[in-house]
Amino acid sequence: MKRLILLSLIYCILPSNLFSSNFFTTDETRKVQSQSEIQVISILNKAEKLRDSSYNQSVKIGKQALELALETNNSNILASTYKSLGETYLRQGVFDSSEYYYREVAAQYKIIGDSLDIGKITGNIGIIYRRTRKYNEALKQYYEALNIYKAVDYKDGTASVYLNIGGLHQTLGDFDRALDFYKYAQQIYEKLGNRKKLINIFINMGSLYSELKNPDQALSYRLRALDLNEETGNTQLKSTILLNIGESYFATNQPVKALGYLDQCEKLRIQLNDHWGMSKVFILKALAYEKINKNIKAEAYFKKSIQACIENQLFDDLKESYFFYSQFLEKRNHPKEAINYLKKYHFINDSLIAVFQNKAVKELTAKYESEQKEKELELLTQKSQIQNLEIGKKNSWIIILIIAMILGAVAIMVSLRINRLRADHKIMDLRQKVLLTQMNPHFLFNSLTAIQSFILDKKNVEANNYLSRLASLVRGILENSREEFVSLRTELETLKDYIGLQKLRFENEISYEFEIDKNIDQDQVLVPPMLAQPFVENALIHGMLRTNPNAQIQVKISLNKNLDLLRFQIKDNGIGIDEAKKNRQDQNHKSIATSIALDRVKIYNFKSSKKMNFEISDLKNNDPNQSGTQITYSIPLHICES
């Protein structure tokens, strides 16, 4: 029964403050001047009304509004247009498109200087990450939105973030923490008298009590949510509540009643073109039909659930579908097929993706709580200092002077201590950033998902090749991150593994060449680890090499005339650094990987008497017929001591 509850859990925790009925406030409307801008507002309102009946029509009309909005060059108009499309795609379950448009919204709000709406969009992006199982990224977005809301005292937004954080902890099975966050949100919404948002509270509380094996209490909350929703008329939310009520009746051994609510839910989701949520309806209906011995219908819905999960890449739901279908087949005396689907279930259940993300979420949660405790301690310290000053005023001026001298001496000592530790602290922080940059969670997630897809498609050779290269790369990164210097050969082997893995991922023949001076002993010469990799990564991503059929990367390593400097030259035939900057929306954006590499150079030069030189140039500046970027840096020669 616990697995059944999990089927409806992720979808039932809906975002708060996600959808608004009005695109513009009164102040924003005053900014609208041209006829085109008025027309955009009218089209957007029409697109919003169509969301409950047809996602496709809503998207089509929203893109018409975007074409007009781009002509206005009005950030308020553009932000509202991007937001409309982002919300429609989110409801439809097309998460990559939704995130793209939300990022565009955030860029426009930054231009306007609207911090409150930036907080709302940040929270919505967190919802996207949670629905795509990137739980650590989702939690980061939620806490960022929470800090923004608290800074501007936006109570409705604060409650909505509490609700979403509670939902994330419930997804991970931390029910006590989830219940605490739900209660925080409920208290705020009750004070605000916000009945619409209380619906979400009741939905989530119902799911929580289901997982705590209290179906009667869960059903009570879900029926309350349905009654409140009848007043608001939210069709999308109604489909979710109907699904949850069906699950509750099934849990209380009333499959016929469950099917009644699930039939209503299926009709609504077909009407809404809600592909993302259909798999949950199918699996529950399959189990209900099995319960009343209508096995033909049950098997049909099992297969529909599996197909829907595969088409929409819903691996959590696919895992549950495999499990229940395996049990169904076993009862029908089909052991071979039952074992096959059970193997598929265990493969997804034991996925490294879930292990990695769950661990990252716990670490992030601990970090946030630690920061909150530090802030509380700081406030207590400040209060204590104020009390000491008040007491000091009652004493003589001599005592005050002595205290001031002691505090001054302590401050000087602390300042000197901080200055001595600052360089080492920055190095430690930088090493962490470098490791996180190399082991980018998105990169690992995409790589593991690709391996999983190969295995499901029975492409075992491709999966094994990909996994071997990924393991070699991760091992090299973890081992090298502990060392200040590694051999040149080790550095080049790790770099080759990285490029080879990217070639497999992008399915593009990226040609690369390593030209090493014959006088260089690769086993004796030492270099800082993974210093070249960020620039190769920039060439692949920002230099567009991953889409260039003639992509080339050249790494040349040589000695200077005095034989005391090791010279690295990394050259690609991409679009060039100047063109890459033009293609980015944020012209002031600077690559994180490049920034960390430059910081490493600065710290190295700070500690060493021999300096490291560094230069980045666009090849087109020297020869208009060439394109690409060249990075050149020189490292003082280090030889391994035998």
LINPE-V349346 format. One record per residue. RES is the residue in three letters. PSI is psi in whole degrees, 0 to 359 (NA if undefined). Layout:
# LINPE-V349346
RES|PSI + RES|PSI
This chain:
# LINPE-V349346
MET|329 + LYS|321 + ARG|324 + LEU|319 + ILE|320 + LEU|336 + LEU|321 + SER|356 + LEU|307 + ILE|319 + TYR|331 + CYS|342 + ILE|89 + LEU|156 + PRO|142 + SER|157 + ASN|23 + LEU|317 + PHE|134 + SER|148 + SER|338 + ASN|133 + PHE|332 + PHE|142 + THR|174 + THR|318 + ASP|321 + GLU|323 + THR|326 + ARG|336 + LYS|343 + VAL|124 + GLN|316 + SER|163 + GLN|326 + SER|320 + GLU|322 + ILE|322 + GLN|322 + VAL|316 + ILE|316 + SER|317 + ILE|320 + LEU|319 + ASN|323 + LYS|318 + ALA|322 + GLU|319 + LYS|332 + LEU|350 + ARG|323 + ASP|350 + SER|326 + SER|109 + TYR|319 + ASN|316 + GLN|322 + SER|318 + VAL|317 + LYS|313 + ILE|324 + GLY|323 + LYS|330 + GLN|318 + ALA|323 + LEU|320 + GLU|318 + LEU|321 + ALA|323 + LEU|332 + GLU|336 + THR|331 + ASN|31 + ASN|117 + SER|324 + ASN|315 + ILE|314 + LEU|317 + ALA|315 + SER|326 + THR|312 + TYR|320 + LYS|319 + SER|314 + LEU|320 + GLY|318 + GLU|320 + THR|315 + TYR|325 + LEU|315 + ARG|327 + GLN|343 + GLY|14 + VAL|85 + PHE|326 + ASP|319 + SER|320 + SER|314 + GLU|320 + TYR|311 + TYR|326 + TYR|325 + ARG|322 + GLU|321 + VAL|312 + ALA|321 + ALA|320 + GLN|321 + TYR|328 + LYS|321 + ILE|318 + ILE|330 + GLY|30 + ASP|92 + SER|327 + LEU|313 + ASP|332 + ILE|321 + GLY|320 + LYS|315 + ILE|322 + THR|317 + GLY|321 + ASN|322 + ILE|325 + GLY|323 + ILE|319 + ILE|314 + TYR|322 + ARG|319 + ARG|338 + THR|16 + ARG|20 + LYS|71 + TYR|324 + ASN|319 + GLU|322 + ALA|316 + LEU|323 + LYS|314 + GLN|319 + TYR|314 + TYR|326 + GLU|316 + ALA|320 + LEU|317 + ASN|322 + ILE|314 + TYR|318 + LYS|326 + ALA|326 + VAL|7 + ASP|47 + TYR|95 + LYS|321 + ASP|316 + GLY|320 + THR|316 + ALA|320 + SER|322 + VAL|320 + TYR|317 + LEU|315 + ASN|323 + ILE|320 + GLY|318 + GLY|321 + LEU|316 + HIS|327 + GLN|320 + THR|324 + LEU|1 + GLY|10 + ASP|79 + PHE|325 + ASP|314 + ARG|321 + ALA|315 + LEU|321 + ASP|313 + PHE|324 + TYR|319 + LYS|322 + TYR|314 + ALA|318 + GLN|319 + GLN|318 + ILE|315 + TYR|325 + GLU|321 + LYS|324 + LEU|346 + GLY|31 + ASN|96 + ARG|326 + LYS|317 + LYS|333 + LEU|335 + ILE|315 + ASN|323 + ILE|313 + PHE|322 + ILE|312 + ASN|322 + MET|323 + GLY|316 + SER|322 + LEU|315 + TYR|333 + SER|316 + GLU|335 + LEU|11 + LYS|44 + ASN|73 + PRO|328 + ASP|316 + GLN|321 + ALA|315 + LEU|322 + SER|313 + TYR|322 + ARG|323 + LEU|323 + ARG|320 + ALA|320 + LEU|318 + ASP|314 + LEU|322 + ASN|332 + GLU|331 + GLU|328 + THR|334 + GLY|31 + ASN|107 + THR|317 + GLN|316 + LEU|325 + LYS|320 + SER|324 + THR|317 + ILE|319 + LEU|319 + LEU|315 + ASN|322 + ILE|319 + GLY|318 + GLU|320 + SER|317 + TYR|324 + PHE|319 + ALA|333 + THR|20 + ASN|43 + GLN|69 + PRO|328 + VAL|314 + LYS|322 + ALA|316 + LEU|326 + GLY|313 + TYR|324 + LEU|326 + ASP|317 + GLN|318 + CYS|317 + GLU|317 + LYS|317 + LEU|318 + ARG|329 + ILE|318 + GLN|321 + LEU|355 + ASN|40 + ASP|82 + HIS|326 + TRP|326 + GLY|354 + MET|327 + SER|325 + LYS|322 + VAL|316 + PHE|315 + ILE|321 + LEU|321 + LYS|322 + ALA|315 + LEU|323 + ALA|316 + TYR|323 + GLU|324 + LYS|326 + ILE|18 + ASN|30 + LYS|77 + ASN|330 + ILE|313 + LYS|322 + ALA|312 + GLU|323 + ALA|318 + TYR|329 + PHE|314 + LYS|322 + LYS|323 + SER|314 + ILE|317 + GLN|317 + ALA|320 + CYS|316 + ILE|317 + GLU|325 + ASN|7 + GLN|46 + LEU|85 + PHE|328 + ASP|312 + ASP|323 + LEU|320 + LYS|313 + GLU|321 + SER|316 + TYR|317 + PHE|308 + PHE|324 + TYR|324 + SER|316 + GLN|319 + PHE|315 + LEU|324 + GLU|318 + LYS|332 + ARG|8 + ASN|46 + HIS|70 + PRO|322 + LYS|312 + GLU|323 + ALA|316 + ILE|321 + ASN|314 + TYR|330 + LEU|323 + LYS|318 + LYS|321 + TYR|312 + HIS|327 + PHE|313 + ILE|320 + ASN|326 + ASP|15 + SER|139 + LEU|338 + ILE|311 + ALA|320 + VAL|313 + PHE|313 + GLN|319 + ASN|319 + LYS|318 + ALA|322 + VAL|316 + LYS|319 + GLU|318 + LEU|320 + THR|316 + ALA|320 + LYS|316 + TYR|314 + GLU|324 + SER|318 + GLU|320 + GLN|319 + LYS|323 + GLU|320 + LYS|317 + GLU|319 + LEU|322 + GLU|319 + LEU|318 + LEU|321 + THR|317 + GLN|318 + LYS|320 + SER|319 + GLN|320 + ILE|317 + GLN|320 + ASN|322 + LEU|320 + GLU|321 + ILE|321 + GLY|329 + LYS|334 + LYS|346 + ASN|177 + SER|162 + TRP|334 + ILE|317 + ILE|319 + ILE|317 + LEU|318 + ILE|315 + ILE|318 + ALA|319 + MET|318 + ILE|314 + LEU|322 + GLY|317 + ALA|318 + VAL|318 + ALA|319 + ILE|317 + MET|316 + VAL|318 + SER|317 + LEU|320 + ARG|318 + ILE|318 + ASN|322 + ARG|325 + LEU|345 + ARG|316 + ALA|314 + ASP|322 + HIS|318 + LYS|324 + ILE|315 + MET|315 + ASP|321 + LEU|320 + ARG|320 + GLN|317 + LYS|320 + VAL|315 + LEU|316 + LEU|325 + THR|317 + GLN|319 + MET|53 + ASN|124 + PRO|321 + HIS|319 + PHE|315 + LEU|317 + PHE|313 + ASN|320 + SER|314 + LEU|323 + THR|321 + ALA|318 + ILE|317 + GLN|319 + SER|319 + PHE|317 + ILE|316 + LEU|328 + ASP|5 + LYS|31 + LYS|72 + ASN|325 + VAL|314 + GLU|318 + ALA|316 + ASN|318 + ASN|314 + TYR|313 + LEU|321 + SER|316 + ARG|320 + LEU|317 + ALA|318 + SER|318 + LEU|313 + VAL|318 + ARG|316 + GLY|319 + ILE|314 + LEU|319 + GLU|316 + ASN|334 + SER|340 + ARG|344 + GLU|144 + GLU|328 + PHE|146 + VAL|165 + SER|154 + LEU|323 + ARG|317 + THR|318 + GLU|316 + LEU|323 + GLU|318 + THR|319 + LEU|320 + LYS|319 + ASP|319 + TYR|313 + ILE|319 + GLY|320 + LEU|320 + GLN|325 + LYS|320 + LEU|320 + ARG|316 + PHE|354 + GLU|44 + ASN|135 + GLU|92 + ILE|113 + SER|132 + TYR|152 + GLU|135 + PHE|117 + GLU|110 + ILE|131 + ASP|132 + LYS|342 + ASN|358 + ILE|123 + ASP|107 + GLN|337 + ASP|339 + GLN|328 + VAL|132 + LEU|144 + VAL|156 + PRO|137 + PRO|143 + MET|34 + LEU|332 + ALA|334 + GLN|319 + PRO|327 + PHE|330 + VAL|320 + GLU|317 + ASN|323 + ALA|318 + LEU|317 + ILE|297 + HIS|332 + GLY|1 + MET|26 + LEU|333 + ARG|341 + THR|5 + ASN|115 + PRO|340 + ASN|32 + ALA|135 + GLN|140 + ILE|130 + GLN|126 + VAL|117 + LYS|129 + ILE|128 + SER|172 + LEU|150 + ASN|178 + LYS|323 + ASN|356 + LEU|33 + ASP|1 + LEU|138 + LEU|120 + ARG|123 + PHE|135 + GLN|116 + ILE|119 + LYS|137 + ASP|166 + ASN|38 + GLY|202 + ILE|350 + GLY|154 + ILE|325 + ASP|316 + GLU|324 + ALA|321 + LYS|321 + LYS|326 + ASN|343 + ARG|143 + GLN|316 + ASP|102 + GLN|339 + ASN|4 + HIS|141 + LYS|131 + SER|130 + ILE|318 + ALA|316 + THR|319 + SER|317 + ILE|321 + ALA|318 + LEU|322 + ASP|322 + ARG|321 + VAL|315 + LYS|316 + ILE|322 + TYR|315 + ASN|330 + PHE|323 + LYS|334 + SER|146 + SER|331 + LYS|125 + LYS|151 + MET|127 + ASN|151 + PHE|139 + GLU|135 + ILE|131 + SER|149 + ASP|125 + LEU|333 + LYS|335 + ASN|331 + ASN|326 + ASP|110 + PRO|338 + ASN|351 + GLN|155 + SER|150 + GLY|185 + THR|144 + GLN|127 + ILE|127 + THR|131 + TYR|149 + SER|135 + ILE|131 + PRO|134 + LEU|125 + HIS|129 + ILE|135 + CYS|129 + GLU|123 + SER|NA
